[in-house]
Amino acid sequence: MKPTRQLPRLGMRVQISHFSGDVEDGAITAIHDEGRRVVVDCADGPLEFVLSRASAQFLGVEAARDARLHLPASDGARRDGQI
């Protein structure tokens, strides 16, 4: 069975959507907790995201609380609004 979502990888290019509607590009620089917590380097510096059990999306923590992380869709993953 293939995963239903793309798994984060070091160096992976991602997009960050902010509540304000701004979108910025970044790259994953660290992965923790078996892929459930990631650090992304972007224009404003590093931001931390954690995988939400409720929505299965990476949501920002602390300074990035209003942000959502979008991983690129893999060939076998569902697209469900992810890029």
Long-range contacts (C-beta under 8 A, 24 or more apart in sequence): 2-76, 2-77, 3-74, 3-76, 3-77, 4-56, 4-77, 4-78, 5-56, 5-71, 5-77, 5-78, 5-82, 6-71, 6-72, 6-73, 6-74, 6-77, 6-82, 7-35, 7-74, 8-35, 8-38, 8-58, 8-71, 12-71, 12-72, 13-72, 14-40, 14-69, 14-70, 14-71, 14-72, 15-69, 15-70, 15-83, 16-40, 16-42, 16-47, 16-60, 16-64, 16-67, 16-68, 16-69, 16-70, 17-67, 17-68, 17-70, 18-66, 18-67, 19-66, 19-67, 20-66, 38-69, 40-69
